Amino acid sequence: MVKFLIPYIGKYKKDVVWAVITITIAAVTSLWQPKLLQQVVQAIADDKMNLMIPLGIQLIVVALIGLVAGAINTIFAAKIGTGTAADLRAAEYKKVQTFSFGNIERFSTGSLVVRMTNDVQQVQTIVMVFFQSLLRVPILFIGALVLALTTLPRLWWVILVMVILVVVITMGVLSPMGKLFGKFQNLLDKTNNMAKENLQGVRVVKSFNQEHNEEVRFDANSKELTDINIKIGYLFGILMPAFMLIGELAIAVSIIFVARNIVSDPTMLGALTSFVNYLMQIMNAIVMAGFMSMFAARGIESTKRIKEVMDTKPDLTFDANAAEEKLSGDVEFDHVSFAYPGDEHEVLKDVSFKVKQGEMIGLVGATGSGKSTLAQLIPRLYDPTDGVVEVGHENLKKVNEKSLRKAVAFVQQKAILFSGKISDNLKQGKFDADSADMKHAADMAQAAEFIEKYDDQYEHEVEERSANFSGGQKQRLSIARGVIGNPSVLILDDSTSALDARSEKLVQEALEADLPDTTKFVIAEKISSVIKADRIFVMQDGELIAAGTHRELVASSPVYREIYETQKAQEVID
Ligand SMILES: Nc1ncnc2c1ncn2[C@@H]1O[C@H](COP(=O)(O)OP(=O)(O)OP(=O)(O)O)[C@@H](O)[C@H]1O
């Protein structure tokens, strides 16, 4: 895991060098201070007041150097930590952009977000802590141990007993605490998700009167979080007094064993002072090491999760050598079968058809029959498991990515807009669109009528999750974004479902009149939406079971006839 982070940290070589130098200085000064203190005590005992001032100045200077070195170290450690985290986040984000739908679904979007935010944050903390404590712990531990032993060698056993006790307590308390921290993090994620889901679905919660149930669910989680927090508090509660007790005992025992000699040997007083100081430093070093290993365990877990993202091979890549070209609107499926990644079940089975540029194709069939799946293969959101998909007589596996993106516009079932302005969203369909392009596209999508009512028209804000637009308005904007680039192939996946019949008709007429050369695939629940299509494809259980004009299908396809008759009967009832 550390190997994975080295290239990222390596970018901050200079800062690493400074962090190491400053931390070494800070550690050495804290080892030096007890020695100086020892000399001060000695000078007092010897009544050598003339030594007091230089010694006092030395003590202050050393302490100041330690302080400044520690502060500078924190700055460098923070720089390495935040820099590494920022680079990791950027690299991860870049990597995720190369992912196919399949890659993303395998991780789940929620998990990818956590891996780009929370996990990166954990790595930042561990890198920072590492460069703040790296070297400090071994220098302090070994240095203080050696100095304590050389100061009062007779008391070696006090050191040994204290080290054993501190190690046992540190391990005994920090290991369950680490587990509790892990649980705490998971529960926090769960609580956050719950709050997010509740707020996003606030309309459903309110309309189904679910506030109470939601509160109960939230409270249960919250209580669990509180319990864990209390347990962590208990452990901390034990830890600190336990260390203090060990420290005080060690000091008391040392005093008892040395006191007798102080009368005969006054140098013992100074030695005892510095010995006690070193004892405390040894204890600090062990506790610091314990906390570091706890942080490290969490940091390593997060690094693993980030590494998983970075090591994933995008399962759909475009040929970088393919030349950019203008693709025509001819679309061909040649014996295409498809199963979603990680799923055995075939959702498309041996589908073949040829569509000519400018044709309008209606796609109908029962829910789950594979209409959206078929549509998603045209902009190559997935590769077929078997068979070949061609746009403009080019196999999509060999086509240039930009050419395909320009050629195929896919207006999805669920209209998704991005926060920003209306114009920003339309420009996603054509990055250099001018106001005339926007007006033309909005006219086609019957969106101009509501956009132009705003004072700021195309500069009107789109709020987060496009909350300030109705379902129908979102669909119109999403269609406008689809048509603005004058694509060779336009796919409307149930994109007019929230439009009234009149608007839907107007959109279709506008598309017919203004985009005559664009091939159109229109997925629709209602046959009335595609009745005028040049051909209608009928899907059933992933198979293309019939194709033809409305008239032909009514005459030849029992499945189509049944759908049509049912919908007609429904219209009469309505
Ligand atoms: N991302 C996915 N992962 C796994 N299975 C999926 C995924 N998306 C769809 N499916 C499955 O594929 C089948 C076809 O779904 P598809 O969305 O293509 O149907 P559809 O005809 O467009 O349905 P609808 O009219 O309800 O939109 C369904 O059984 C569905 O459960």
The ligand as an SDF file (V2000), in Angstrom:
LIG
                    3D

 31 33  0  0  0  0  0  0  0  0999 V2000
  -27.8310   -1.4940  -15.3200 N   0  0  0  0  0  0  0  0  0  0  0  0
  -28.4280   -2.6750  -15.3500 C   0  0  0  0  0  0  0  0  0  0  0  0
  -27.8600   -3.7580  -14.7770 N   0  0  0  0  0  0  0  0  0  0  0  0
  -28.4560   -4.9560  -14.8250 C   0  0  0  0  0  0  0  0  0  0  0  0
  -29.6330   -5.1880  -15.4070 N   0  0  0  0  0  0  0  0  0  0  0  0
  -30.2600   -4.1560  -15.9850 C   0  0  0  0  0  0  0  0  0  0  0  0
  -29.6930   -2.8410  -15.9830 C   0  0  0  0  0  0  0  0  0  0  0  0
  -30.5180   -2.0080  -16.6260 N   0  0  0  0  0  0  0  0  0  0  0  0
  -31.5690   -2.7610  -17.0270 C   0  0  0  0  0  0  0  0  0  0  0  0
  -31.4140   -4.0520  -16.6620 N   0  0  0  0  0  0  0  0  0  0  0  0
  -32.3060   -5.1590  -16.9600 C   0  0  0  0  0  0  0  0  0  0  0  0
  -32.3930   -5.2920  -18.3590 O   0  0  0  0  0  0  0  0  0  0  0  0
  -33.7010   -5.5900  -18.7760 C   0  0  0  0  0  0  0  0  0  0  0  0
  -34.1200   -4.6240  -19.8670 C   0  0  0  0  0  0  0  0  0  0  0  0
  -34.1820   -3.3240  -19.3370 O   0  0  0  0  0  0  0  0  0  0  0  0
  -34.4670   -2.0540  -20.2390 P   0  0  0  0  0  0  0  0  0  0  0  0
  -34.3080   -0.8600  -19.3680 O   0  0  0  0  0  0  0  0  0  0  0  0
  -33.6650   -2.1340  -21.4680 O   0  0  0  0  0  0  0  0  0  0  0  0
  -35.9930   -2.2600  -20.5960 O   0  0  0  0  0  0  0  0  0  0  0  0
  -37.0150   -1.2770  -21.2820 P   0  0  0  0  0  0  0  0  0  0  0  0
  -37.7040   -2.0700  -22.3220 O   0  0  0  0  0  0  0  0  0  0  0  0
  -36.3670   -0.0310  -21.6970 O   0  0  0  0  0  0  0  0  0  0  0  0
  -37.9980   -1.0050  -20.0630 O   0  0  0  0  0  0  0  0  0  0  0  0
  -38.8400    0.3040  -19.7090 P   0  0  0  0  0  0  0  0  0  0  0  0
  -39.9050    0.4230  -20.7270 O   0  0  0  0  0  0  0  0  0  0  0  0
  -39.3960   -0.0220  -18.3510 O   0  0  0  0  0  0  0  0  0  0  0  0
  -37.8810    1.4450  -19.6770 O   0  0  0  0  0  0  0  0  0  0  0  0
  -34.5650   -5.5340  -17.5310 C   0  0  0  0  0  0  0  0  0  0  0  0
  -34.8100   -6.8630  -17.1470 O   0  0  0  0  0  0  0  0  0  0  0  0
  -33.7190   -4.8510  -16.4950 C   0  0  0  0  0  0  0  0  0  0  0  0
  -33.9580   -5.4080  -15.2430 O   0  0  0  0  0  0  0  0  0  0  0  0
  1  2  1  0
  2  3  1  0
  2  7  2  0
  3  4  2  0
  4  5  1  0
  5  6  2  0
  6  7  1  0
  6 10  1  0
  7  8  1  0
  8  9  2  0
  9 10  1  0
 10 11  1  0
 11 12  1  0
 11 30  1  0
 12 13  1  0
 13 14  1  0
 13 28  1  0
 14 15  1  0
 15 16  1  0
 16 17  2  0
 16 18  1  0
 16 19  1  0
 19 20  1  0
 20 21  2  0
 20 22  1  0
 20 23  1  0
 23 24  1  0
 24 25  2  0
 24 26  1  0
 24 27  1  0
 28 29  1  0
 28 30  1  0
 30 31  1  0
M  END
$$$$
